[in-house]
């Protein structure tokens, strides 16, 4: 059990909060000051969480799937009922405007609800084989799923993974990011409140190199879902290979938008504005490179500048258009990319510096004149920064949009149906949106081409990821009719 302290949040194991090996402060990005103290799980907490998850998993998997679905539906409902409180927690820790945080908390509930409906639909197949045999497949849970979550959308990303994992009969241990553990810890509490068995969902806050690695390296883990940067994903992927367990890697992006000459400019500008302001551009699928046809370039550029100059900036709790960046390190990184681009001949159409105020704020920024192969055009900036490029031919736009090591998401703005299909087919990305930005639901698979990731989350596919396939072949007549193969 944890000690009583104000604004102190313990590790969540086996249906209760516990103290960790030490504590750390969570910072409010709008002020740079501490907003809560959290227990660091460390290896001891990971050990306890895995023991607890292992104990709980077999009964959870054996539960009548309708009952498992009912419990998950109740979990979804209670997350929805607590959306305001969850949203406030997340805004305190990652700085996101409160309207966005509450909206994302409600969307997190949608993921659990979607997968609650699938518990009774995890079906195998019958397979035609010769003679008096009945061959069929069963989709069985993997066991204990370890889920490593980043700070930018902690509730939604937790629920995106735990929804299908729990629905399929796995137990889950979540390791939230040290910047944003409060929302995920609250999810653990809510799971217990609605009657999920103790140990089915444990939450172990802490840093990556001790708590995170203790979890991913442990041989009791049967699956690893990781959402975060490419370099950490590579480390986690190696841990999964060492233990020979399946892994889903949801990594970074450098998403292009292509605005064709026949596009609705107003809609395209609105899409760019969403990309800039959603979590201050600290989103894996943020549109960061916009290729505009030469005939519309000036019109798009002027409309975007006007729109960006109207963006309000402030602490997330005041629900501005744009909140702060998550940390001083994040702010420094954005500053470095923009300064380097400006020093090398690019220009800032608007923004381009950090305002002189408390907290980790950066102005919404639009850059022009950067070459395709400089860092701001190729690497994840993770801030409210968009770079504009001009093109003249469809093929050229596709080639330049694809010229990156990432392939998570892309947007195409056109009113030509043939072109929409052609370009969507040619773009190297796991998701392509036409005439809209975002457009993502629990039922639509999501994941990366190239270095943006491995595997797909969301949709029915996620159930396949969180299950293993068993083939059963029953002989019910003369054994001589059966064949041994492999
Ligand atoms: P990060 O890789 O630094 O950290 C992600 C998580 O991994 C954190 O919980 C961290 O504590 C943990 N971690 C760090 N080192 C670890 C280790 N050795 N072993 C185990 N865990 C470890 O990423 P971040 O800065 O928190 O998040 C931003 C990145 O996440 C961006 O690249 C963004 O594009 C990506 N992202 C991807 C998606 C997606 O769905 N593809 C969604 C959101 C964010």
Boltz pocket constraint, residues with backbone or C-beta under 6 A from the ligand:
constraints:
  - pocket:
      binder: B
      contacts: [[A, 148], [A, 149], [A, 150], [A, 151], [A, 152], [A, 153], [A, 157], [A, 175], [A, 176], [A, 177], [A, 178], [A, 206], [A, 207], [A, 208], [A, 209], [A, 211], [A, 212], [A, 213], [A, 216], [A, 227], [A, 228], [A, 229], [A, 230], [A, 231], [A, 232], [A, 233], [A, 235], [A, 236], [A, 249], [A, 250], [A, 251], [A, 252], [A, 253], [A, 283], [A, 284], [A, 285], [A, 380], [A, 408], [A, 452], [A, 453]]
      max_distance: 6.0
